[in-house]
């Protein structure tokens, strides 16, 4: 899905900063290898913040997968 640009946000299911902290660095590293570091960083910073702020987010242009 990431290769096809169908994912806009990388998130965690962490519910507590001390018991299960939301560490996304490994996910960002993997995503960077797929879509580039700039887009991967946006997926954990400015895009989630835009959602929190109720702002419109810019969608990535989907890339069709060849069979």
PDB file with SEQRES, HELIX, SHEET and CRYST1 records, atoms N, CA, C and O in Angstrom:
SEQRES   1 A   67  UNK UNK UNK UNK UNK UNK UNK UNK UNK UNK UNK UNK UNK          
SEQRES   2 A   67  UNK UNK UNK UNK UNK UNK UNK UNK UNK UNK UNK UNK UNK          
SEQRES   3 A   67  UNK UNK UNK UNK UNK UNK UNK UNK UNK UNK UNK UNK UNK          
SEQRES   4 A   67  UNK UNK UNK UNK UNK UNK UNK UNK UNK UNK UNK UNK UNK          
SEQRES   5 A   67  UNK UNK UNK UNK UNK UNK UNK UNK UNK UNK UNK UNK UNK          
SEQRES   6 A   67  UNK UNK                                                      
HELIX    1 AA1 UNK A   25  UNK A   35  1                                  11    
HELIX    2 AA2 UNK A   37  UNK A   42  1                                   6    
HELIX    3 AA3 UNK A   46  UNK A   52  1                                   7    
CRYST1    1.000    1.000    1.000  90.00  90.00  90.00 P 1           1          
ATOM      1  N   UNK A   1       0.820  -1.195   0.000  1.00  0.00           N  
ATOM      2  CA  UNK A   1       0.000   0.000   0.000  1.00  0.00           C  
ATOM      3  C   UNK A   1       0.864   1.259   0.000  1.00  0.00           C  
ATOM      4  O   UNK A   1       0.531   2.256  -0.641  1.00  0.00           O  
ATOM      5  N   UNK A   2       1.970   1.199   0.723  1.00  0.00           N  
ATOM      6  CA  UNK A   2       2.848   2.366   0.768  1.00  0.00           C  
ATOM      7  C   UNK A   2       3.496   2.614  -0.592  1.00  0.00           C  
ATOM      8  O   UNK A   2       3.620   3.759  -1.027  1.00  0.00           O  
ATOM      9  N   UNK A   3       3.907   1.541  -1.258  1.00  0.00           N  
ATOM     10  CA  UNK A   3       4.500   1.681  -2.582  1.00  0.00           C  
ATOM     11  C   UNK A   3       3.531   2.331  -3.561  1.00  0.00           C  
ATOM     12  O   UNK A   3       3.953   3.031  -4.482  1.00  0.00           O  
ATOM     13  N   UNK A   4       2.247   2.104  -3.368  1.00  0.00           N  
ATOM     14  CA  UNK A   4       1.230   2.667  -4.250  1.00  0.00           C  
ATOM     15  C   UNK A   4       0.729   4.024  -3.759  1.00  0.00           C  
ATOM     16  O   UNK A   4      -0.190   4.600  -4.341  1.00  0.00           O  
ATOM     17  N   UNK A   5       1.333   4.528  -2.694  1.00  0.00           N  
ATOM     18  CA  UNK A   5       0.984   5.831  -2.104  1.00  0.00           C  
ATOM     19  C   UNK A   5      -0.464   5.871  -1.610  1.00  0.00           C  
ATOM     20  O   UNK A   5      -1.151   6.881  -1.763  1.00  0.00           O  
ATOM     21  N   UNK A   6      -0.919   4.767  -1.019  1.00  0.00           N  
ATOM     22  CA  UNK A   6      -2.268   4.682  -0.482  1.00  0.00           C  
ATOM     23  C   UNK A   6      -2.302   4.903   1.027  1.00  0.00           C  
ATOM     24  O   UNK A   6      -3.361   4.805   1.647  1.00  0.00           O  
ATOM     25  N   UNK A   7      -1.145   5.200   1.617  1.00  0.00           N  
ATOM     26  CA  UNK A   7      -1.027   5.434   3.057  1.00  0.00           C  
ATOM     27  C   UNK A   7      -0.556   6.869   3.255  1.00  0.00           C  
ATOM     28  O   UNK A   7       0.393   7.306   2.602  1.00  0.00           O  
ATOM     29  N   UNK A   8      -1.211   7.608   4.153  1.00  0.00           N  
ATOM     30  CA  UNK A   8      -0.815   8.988   4.404  1.00  0.00           C  
ATOM     31  C   UNK A   8      -0.195   9.209   5.778  1.00  0.00           C  
ATOM     32  O   UNK A   8       0.528  10.186   5.977  1.00  0.00           O  
ATOM     33  N   UNK A   9      -0.467   8.317   6.730  1.00  0.00           N  
ATOM     34  CA  UNK A   9      -0.009   8.520   8.103  1.00  0.00           C  
ATOM     35  C   UNK A   9       0.599   7.233   8.647  1.00  0.00           C  
ATOM     36  O   UNK A   9       0.076   6.142   8.421  1.00  0.00           O  
ATOM     37  N   UNK A  10       1.710   7.373   9.368  1.00  0.00           N  
ATOM     38  CA  UNK A  10       2.289   6.277  10.135  1.00  0.00           C  
ATOM     39  C   UNK A  10       1.950   6.575  11.587  1.00  0.00           C  
ATOM     40  O   UNK A  10       2.239   7.662  12.088  1.00  0.00           O  
ATOM     41  N   UNK A  11       1.336   5.608  12.261  1.00  0.00           N  
ATOM     42  CA  UNK A  11       0.904   5.825  13.638  1.00  0.00           C  
ATOM     43  C   UNK A  11       1.250   4.618  14.499  1.00  0.00           C  
ATOM     44  O   UNK A  11       1.744   3.605  14.003  1.00  0.00           O  
ATOM     45  N   UNK A  12       0.992   4.740  15.761  1.00  0.00           N  
ATOM     46  CA  UNK A  12       1.251   3.684  16.729  1.00  0.00           C  
ATOM     47  C   UNK A  12      -0.022   3.407  17.509  1.00  0.00           C  
ATOM     48  O   UNK A  12      -0.897   4.266  17.611  1.00  0.00           O  
ATOM     49  N   UNK A  13      -0.121   2.218  18.053  1.00  0.00           N  
ATOM     50  CA  UNK A  13      -1.263   1.914  18.918  1.00  0.00           C  
ATOM     51  C   UNK A  13      -0.910   2.151  20.386  1.00  0.00           C  
ATOM     52  O   UNK A  13      -1.611   1.675  21.279  1.00  0.00           O  
ATOM     53  N   UNK A  14       0.163   2.877  20.633  1.00  0.00           N  
ATOM     54  CA  UNK A  14       0.584   3.163  22.007  1.00  0.00           C  
ATOM     55  C   UNK A  14      -0.491   3.972  22.727  1.00  0.00           C  
ATOM     56  O   UNK A  14      -1.077   4.900  22.169  1.00  0.00           O  
ATOM     57  N   UNK A  15      -0.730   3.597  23.974  1.00  0.00           N  
ATOM     58  CA  UNK A  15      -1.755   4.277  24.757  1.00  0.00           C  
ATOM     59  C   UNK A  15      -1.176   4.992  25.975  1.00  0.00           C  
ATOM     60  O   UNK A  15      -1.879   5.730  26.665  1.00  0.00           O  
ATOM     61  N   UNK A  16       0.092   4.770  26.226  1.00  0.00           N  
ATOM     62  CA  UNK A  16       0.707   5.316  27.423  1.00  0.00           C  
ATOM     63  C   UNK A  16       2.170   5.608  27.123  1.00  0.00           C  
ATOM     64  O   UNK A  16       2.882   4.736  26.624  1.00  0.00           O  
ATOM     65  N   UNK A  17       2.624   6.802  27.414  1.00  0.00           N  
ATOM     66  CA  UNK A  17       3.996   7.183  27.064  1.00  0.00           C  
ATOM     67  C   UNK A  17       5.057   6.477  27.907  1.00  0.00           C  
ATOM     68  O   UNK A  17       6.221   6.440  27.508  1.00  0.00           O  
ATOM     69  N   UNK A  18       4.693   5.921  29.052  1.00  0.00           N  
ATOM     70  CA  UNK A  18       5.701   5.235  29.864  1.00  0.00           C  
ATOM     71  C   UNK A  18       5.670   3.720  29.686  1.00  0.00           C  
ATOM     72  O   UNK A  18       6.726   3.089  29.644  1.00  0.00           O  
ATOM     73  N   UNK A  19       4.495   3.127  29.581  1.00  0.00           N  
ATOM     74  CA  UNK A  19       4.387   1.672  29.452  1.00  0.00           C  
ATOM     75  C   UNK A  19       4.544   1.199  27.998  1.00  0.00           C  
ATOM     76  O   UNK A  19       5.207   0.192  27.749  1.00  0.00           O  
ATOM     77  N   UNK A  20       3.951   1.905  27.055  1.00  0.00           N  
ATOM     78  CA  UNK A  20       4.019   1.546  25.635  1.00  0.00           C  
ATOM     79  C   UNK A  20       4.246   2.824  24.821  1.00  0.00           C  
ATOM     80  O   UNK A  20       3.320   3.331  24.189  1.00  0.00           O  
ATOM     81  N   UNK A  21       5.464   3.337  24.837  1.00  0.00           N  
ATOM     82  CA  UNK A  21       5.714   4.617  24.156  1.00  0.00           C  
ATOM     83  C   UNK A  21       5.585   4.496  22.635  1.00  0.00           C  
ATOM     84  O   UNK A  21       5.907   3.459  22.054  1.00  0.00           O  
ATOM     85  N   UNK A  22       5.114   5.561  22.007  1.00  0.00           N  
ATOM     86  CA  UNK A  22       4.940   5.555  20.555  1.00  0.00           C  
ATOM     87  C   UNK A  22       6.260   5.800  19.825  1.00  0.00           C  
ATOM     88  O   UNK A  22       6.546   6.927  19.418  1.00  0.00           O  
ATOM     89  N   UNK A  23       7.051   4.764  19.662  1.00  0.00           N  
ATOM     90  CA  UNK A  23       8.340   4.884  18.976  1.00  0.00           C  
ATOM     91  C   UNK A  23       8.133   4.534  17.505  1.00  0.00           C  
ATOM     92  O   UNK A  23       7.853   3.385  17.164  1.00  0.00           O  
ATOM     93  N   UNK A  24       8.272   5.530  16.645  1.00  0.00           N  
ATOM     94  CA  UNK A  24       7.999   5.346  15.226  1.00  0.00           C  
ATOM     95  C   UNK A  24       9.252   5.350  14.364  1.00  0.00           C  
ATOM     96  O   UNK A  24       9.157   5.268  13.139  1.00  0.00           O  
ATOM     97  N   UNK A  25      10.423   5.444  14.981  1.00  0.00           N  
ATOM     98  CA  UNK A  25      11.659   5.580  14.206  1.00  0.00           C  
ATOM     99  C   UNK A  25      11.913   4.390  13.285  1.00  0.00           C  
ATOM    100  O   UNK A  25      12.381   4.576  12.162  1.00  0.00           O  
ATOM    101  N   UNK A  26      11.616   3.187  13.731  1.00  0.00           N  
ATOM    102  CA  UNK A  26      11.826   2.015  12.866  1.00  0.00           C  
ATOM    103  C   UNK A  26      10.872   2.059  11.666  1.00  0.00           C  
ATOM    104  O   UNK A  26      11.272   1.753  10.543  1.00  0.00           O  
ATOM    105  N   UNK A  27       9.626   2.437  11.903  1.00  0.00           N  
ATOM    106  CA  UNK A  27       8.651   2.539  10.814  1.00  0.00           C  
ATOM    107  C   UNK A  27       9.060   3.612   9.813  1.00  0.00           C  
ATOM    108  O   UNK A  27       8.915   3.426   8.605  1.00  0.00           O  
ATOM    109  N   UNK A  28       9.569   4.730  10.309  1.00  0.00           N  
ATOM    110  CA  UNK A  28      10.020   5.804   9.422  1.00  0.00           C  
ATOM    111  C   UNK A  28      11.202   5.336   8.585  1.00  0.00           C  
ATOM    112  O   UNK A  28      11.291   5.666   7.403  1.00  0.00           O  
ATOM    113  N   UNK A  29      12.105   4.577   9.179  1.00  0.00           N  
ATOM    114  CA  UNK A  29      13.263   4.062   8.444  1.00  0.00           C  
ATOM    115  C   UNK A  29      12.814   3.134   7.308  1.00  0.00           C  
ATOM    116  O   UNK A  29      13.307   3.237   6.185  1.00  0.00           O  
ATOM    117  N   UNK A  30      11.888   2.240   7.606  1.00  0.00           N  
ATOM    118  CA  UNK A  30      11.383   1.323   6.586  1.00  0.00           C  
ATOM    119  C   UNK A  30      10.640   2.105   5.504  1.00  0.00           C  
ATOM    120  O   UNK A  30      10.840   1.865   4.313  1.00  0.00           O  
ATOM    121  N   UNK A  31       9.793   3.032   5.916  1.00  0.00           N  
ATOM    122  CA  UNK A  31       9.045   3.840   4.951  1.00  0.00           C  
ATOM    123  C   UNK A  31       9.982   4.673   4.086  1.00  0.00           C  
ATOM    124  O   UNK A  31       9.731   4.852   2.894  1.00  0.00           O  
ATOM    125  N   UNK A  32      11.050   5.179   4.670  1.00  0.00           N  
ATOM    126  CA  UNK A  32      12.019   5.981   3.911  1.00  0.00           C  
ATOM    127  C   UNK A  32      12.621   5.196   2.759  1.00  0.00           C  
ATOM    128  O   UNK A  32      12.862   5.739   1.681  1.00  0.00           O  
ATOM    129  N   UNK A  33      12.860   3.919   2.996  1.00  0.00           N  
ATOM    130  CA  UNK A  33      13.416   3.074   1.940  1.00  0.00           C  
ATOM    131  C   UNK A  33      12.412   2.861   0.805  1.00  0.00           C  
ATOM    132  O   UNK A  33      12.805   2.584  -0.328  1.00  0.00           O  
ATOM    133  N   UNK A  34      11.139   2.987   1.105  1.00  0.00           N  
ATOM    134  CA  UNK A  34      10.094   2.762   0.111  1.00  0.00           C  
ATOM    135  C   UNK A  34       9.709   4.047  -0.606  1.00  0.00           C  
ATOM    136  O   UNK A  34       9.600   4.065  -1.832  1.00  0.00           O  
ATOM    137  N   UNK A  35       9.503   5.121   0.147  1.00  0.00           N  
ATOM    138  CA  UNK A  35       8.961   6.352  -0.445  1.00  0.00           C  
ATOM    139  C   UNK A  35       9.868   7.567  -0.311  1.00  0.00           C  
ATOM    140  O   UNK A  35       9.533   8.646  -0.801  1.00  0.00           O  
ATOM    141  N   UNK A  36      11.003   7.407   0.343  1.00  0.00           N  
ATOM    142  CA  UNK A  36      11.914   8.529   0.542  1.00  0.00           C  
ATOM    143  C   UNK A  36      11.747   9.130   1.924  1.00  0.00           C  
ATOM    144  O   UNK A  36      10.662   9.101   2.505  1.00  0.00           O  
ATOM    145  N   UNK A  37      12.827   9.671   2.435  1.00  0.00           N  
ATOM    146  CA  UNK A  37      12.830  10.163   3.821  1.00  0.00           C  
ATOM    147  C   UNK A  37      11.929  11.368   4.043  1.00  0.00           C  
ATOM    148  O   UNK A  37      11.313  11.483   5.102  1.00  0.00           O  
ATOM    149  N   UNK A  38      11.839  12.263   3.076  1.00  0.00           N  
ATOM    150  CA  UNK A  38      11.000  13.452   3.243  1.00  0.00           C  
ATOM    151  C   UNK A  38       9.533  13.080   3.414  1.00  0.00           C  
ATOM    152  O   UNK A  38       8.876  13.573   4.331  1.00  0.00           O  
ATOM    153  N   UNK A  39       9.014  12.221   2.548  1.00  0.00           N  
ATOM    154  CA  UNK A  39       7.611  11.798   2.663  1.00  0.00           C  
ATOM    155  C   UNK A  39       7.390  11.003   3.946  1.00  0.00           C  
ATOM    156  O   UNK A  39       6.371  11.179   4.615  1.00  0.00           O  
ATOM    157  N   UNK A  40       8.327  10.135   4.294  1.00  0.00           N  
ATOM    158  CA  UNK A  40       8.186   9.330   5.511  1.00  0.00           C  
ATOM    159  C   UNK A  40       8.134  10.218   6.747  1.00  0.00           C  
ATOM    160  O   UNK A  40       7.317   9.982   7.637  1.00  0.00           O  
ATOM    161  N   UNK A  41       8.979  11.221   6.818  1.00  0.00           N  
ATOM    162  CA  UNK A  41       8.976  12.145   7.962  1.00  0.00           C  
ATOM    163  C   UNK A  41       7.661  12.913   8.045  1.00  0.00           C  
ATOM    164  O   UNK A  41       7.133  13.122   9.137  1.00  0.00           O  
ATOM    165  N   UNK A  42       7.133  13.330   6.904  1.00  0.00           N  
ATOM    166  CA  UNK A  42       5.850  14.043   6.886  1.00  0.00           C  
ATOM    167  C   UNK A  42       4.725  13.166   7.430  1.00  0.00           C  
ATOM    168  O   UNK A  42       3.766  13.669   8.015  1.00  0.00           O  
ATOM    169  N   UNK A  43       4.849  11.846   7.234  1.00  0.00           N  
ATOM    170  CA  UNK A  43       3.804  10.915   7.666  1.00  0.00           C  
ATOM    171  C   UNK A  43       3.734  10.765   9.184  1.00  0.00           C  
ATOM    172  O   UNK A  43       2.760  10.219   9.702  1.00  0.00           O  
ATOM    173  N   UNK A  44       4.744  11.240   9.900  1.00  0.00           N  
ATOM    174  CA  UNK A  44       4.729  11.184  11.366  1.00  0.00           C  
ATOM    175  C   UNK A  44       4.778  12.574  11.999  1.00  0.00           C  
ATOM    176  O   UNK A  44       4.775  12.698  13.224  1.00  0.00           O  
ATOM    177  N   UNK A  45       4.823  13.615  11.173  1.00  0.00           N  
ATOM    178  CA  UNK A  45       4.915  14.972  11.731  1.00  0.00           C  
ATOM    179  C   UNK A  45       3.791  15.868  11.206  1.00  0.00           C  
ATOM    180  O   UNK A  45       2.748  16.002  11.846  1.00  0.00           O  
ATOM    181  N   UNK A  46       4.004  16.471  10.055  1.00  0.00           N  
ATOM    182  CA  UNK A  46       3.070  17.495   9.580  1.00  0.00           C  
ATOM    183  C   UNK A  46       1.710  16.953   9.159  1.00  0.00           C  
ATOM    184  O   UNK A  46       0.703  17.639   9.337  1.00  0.00           O  
ATOM    185  N   UNK A  47       1.650  15.752   8.609  1.00  0.00           N  
ATOM    186  CA  UNK A  47       0.349  15.221   8.189  1.00  0.00           C  
ATOM    187  C   UNK A  47      -0.532  14.887   9.398  1.00  0.00           C  
ATOM    188  O   UNK A  47      -1.690  15.304   9.431  1.00  0.00           O  
ATOM    189  N   UNK A  48      -0.023  14.147  10.393  1.00  0.00           N  
ATOM    190  CA  UNK A  48      -0.866  13.926  11.576  1.00  0.00           C  
ATOM    191  C   UNK A  48      -1.254  15.230  12.283  1.00  0.00           C  
ATOM    192  O   UNK A  48      -2.366  15.347  12.798  1.00  0.00           O  
ATOM    193  N   UNK A  49      -0.347  16.202  12.310  1.00  0.00           N  
ATOM    194  CA  UNK A  49      -0.671  17.490  12.946  1.00  0.00           C  
ATOM    195  C   UNK A  49      -1.789  18.191  12.191  1.00  0.00           C  
ATOM    196  O   UNK A  49      -2.660  18.806  12.806  1.00  0.00           O  
ATOM    197  N   UNK A  50      -1.775  18.108  10.876  1.00  0.00           N  
ATOM    198  CA  UNK A  50      -2.844  18.713  10.073  1.00  0.00           C  
ATOM    199  C   UNK A  50      -4.192  18.063  10.404  1.00  0.00           C  
ATOM    200  O   UNK A  50      -5.208  18.753  10.487  1.00  0.00           O  
ATOM    201  N   UNK A  51      -4.206  16.758  10.590  1.00  0.00           N  
ATOM    202  CA  UNK A  51      -5.445  16.059  10.956  1.00  0.00           C  
ATOM    203  C   UNK A  51      -5.930  16.550  12.321  1.00  0.00           C  
ATOM    204  O   UNK A  51      -7.114  16.838  12.491  1.00  0.00           O  
ATOM    205  N   UNK A  52      -5.023  16.646  13.289  1.00  0.00           N  
ATOM    206  CA  UNK A  52      -5.385  17.140  14.624  1.00  0.00           C  
ATOM    207  C   UNK A  52      -5.943  18.548  14.542  1.00  0.00           C  
ATOM    208  O   UNK A  52      -6.901  18.887  15.236  1.00  0.00           O  
ATOM    209  N   UNK A  53      -5.336  19.372  13.687  1.00  0.00           N  
ATOM    210  CA  UNK A  53      -5.758  20.765  13.545  1.00  0.00           C  
ATOM    211  C   UNK A  53      -7.002  20.930  12.675  1.00  0.00           C  
ATOM    212  O   UNK A  53      -7.499  22.043  12.505  1.00  0.00           O  
ATOM    213  N   UNK A  54      -7.505  19.826  12.125  1.00  0.00           N  
ATOM    214  CA  UNK A  54      -8.691  19.892  11.270  1.00  0.00           C  
ATOM    215  C   UNK A  54      -8.423  20.482   9.903  1.00  0.00           C  
ATOM    216  O   UNK A  54      -9.339  20.964   9.237  1.00  0.00           O  
ATOM    217  N   UNK A  55      -7.163  20.445   9.480  1.00  0.00           N  
ATOM    218  CA  UNK A  55      -6.791  20.995   8.179  1.00  0.00           C  
ATOM    219  C   UNK A  55      -6.853  19.907   7.114  1.00  0.00           C  
ATOM    220  O   UNK A  55      -6.752  18.717   7.411  1.00  0.00           O  
ATOM    221  N   UNK A  56      -7.015  20.327   5.911  1.00  0.00           N  
ATOM    222  CA  UNK A  56      -7.021  19.403   4.779  1.00  0.00           C  
ATOM    223  C   UNK A  56      -5.593  18.897   4.551  1.00  0.00           C  
ATOM    224  O   UNK A  56      -4.638  19.674   4.587  1.00  0.00           O  
ATOM    225  N   UNK A  57      -5.459  17.601   4.318  1.00  0.00           N  
ATOM    226  CA  UNK A  57      -4.130  17.070   4.037  1.00  0.00           C  
ATOM    227  C   UNK A  57      -3.987  16.820   2.547  1.00  0.00           C  
ATOM    228  O   UNK A  57      -4.939  16.462   1.854  1.00  0.00           O  
ATOM    229  N   UNK A  58      -2.782  17.018   2.090  1.00  0.00           N  
ATOM    230  CA  UNK A  58      -2.473  16.779   0.682  1.00  0.00           C  
ATOM    231  C   UNK A  58      -2.300  15.280   0.487  1.00  0.00           C  
ATOM    232  O   UNK A  58      -1.466  14.655   1.142  1.00  0.00           O  
ATOM    233  N   UNK A  59      -3.082  14.709  -0.407  1.00  0.00           N  
ATOM    234  CA  UNK A  59      -2.957  13.288  -0.696  1.00  0.00           C  
ATOM    235  C   UNK A  59      -1.799  13.042  -1.637  1.00  0.00           C  
ATOM    236  O   UNK A  59      -1.519  13.853  -2.520  1.00  0.00           O  
ATOM    237  N   UNK A  60      -1.126  11.920  -1.445  1.00  0.00           N  
ATOM    238  CA  UNK A  60      -0.103  11.507  -2.378  1.00  0.00           C  
ATOM    239  C   UNK A  60      -0.801  11.037  -3.649  1.00  0.00           C  
ATOM    240  O   UNK A  60      -1.923  10.534  -3.586  1.00  0.00           O  
ATOM    241  N   UNK A  61      -0.169  11.188  -4.768  1.00  0.00           N  
ATOM    242  CA  UNK A  61      -0.729  10.677  -6.018  1.00  0.00           C  
ATOM    243  C   UNK A  61      -0.528   9.169  -6.055  1.00  0.00           C  
ATOM    244  O   UNK A  61       0.610   8.701  -6.005  1.00  0.00           O  
ATOM    245  N   UNK A  62      -1.636   8.380  -6.146  1.00  0.00           N  
ATOM    246  CA  UNK A  62      -1.493   6.937  -6.180  1.00  0.00           C  
ATOM    247  C   UNK A  62      -0.651   6.458  -7.362  1.00  0.00           C  
ATOM    248  O   UNK A  62      -0.668   7.052  -8.440  1.00  0.00           O  
ATOM    249  N   UNK A  63       0.075   5.382  -7.134  1.00  0.00           N  
ATOM    250  CA  UNK A  63       0.884   4.766  -8.166  1.00  0.00           C  
ATOM    251  C   UNK A  63       0.292   3.392  -8.421  1.00  0.00           C  
ATOM    252  O   UNK A  63       0.223   2.565  -7.512  1.00  0.00           O  
ATOM    253  N   UNK A  64      -0.131   3.144  -9.642  1.00  0.00           N  
ATOM    254  CA  UNK A  64      -0.718   1.848  -9.966  1.00  0.00           C  
ATOM    255  C   UNK A  64       0.338   0.766  -9.991  1.00  0.00           C  
ATOM    256  O   UNK A  64       1.448   0.965 -10.486  1.00  0.00           O  
ATOM    257  N   UNK A  65      -0.026  -0.381  -9.450  1.00  0.00           N  
ATOM    258  CA  UNK A  65       0.873  -1.519  -9.407  1.00  0.00           C  
ATOM    259  C   UNK A  65       0.706  -2.307 -10.702  1.00  0.00           C  
ATOM    260  O   UNK A  65      -0.411  -2.564 -11.152  1.00  0.00           O  
ATOM    261  N   UNK A  66       1.829  -2.681 -11.285  1.00  0.00           N  
ATOM    262  CA  UNK A  66       1.784  -3.508 -12.486  1.00  0.00           C  
ATOM    263  C   UNK A  66       1.696  -4.957 -12.079  1.00  0.00           C  
ATOM    264  O   UNK A  66       2.354  -5.380 -11.128  1.00  0.00           O  
ATOM    265  N   UNK A  67       0.885  -5.729 -12.793  1.00  0.00           N  
ATOM    266  CA  UNK A  67       0.738  -7.160 -12.478  1.00  0.00           C  
ATOM    267  C   UNK A  67       1.771  -7.984 -13.189  1.00  0.00           C  
ATOM    268  O   UNK A  67       1.796  -9.206 -13.039  1.00  0.00           O  
TER     269      UNK A  67                                                      
END                                                                             
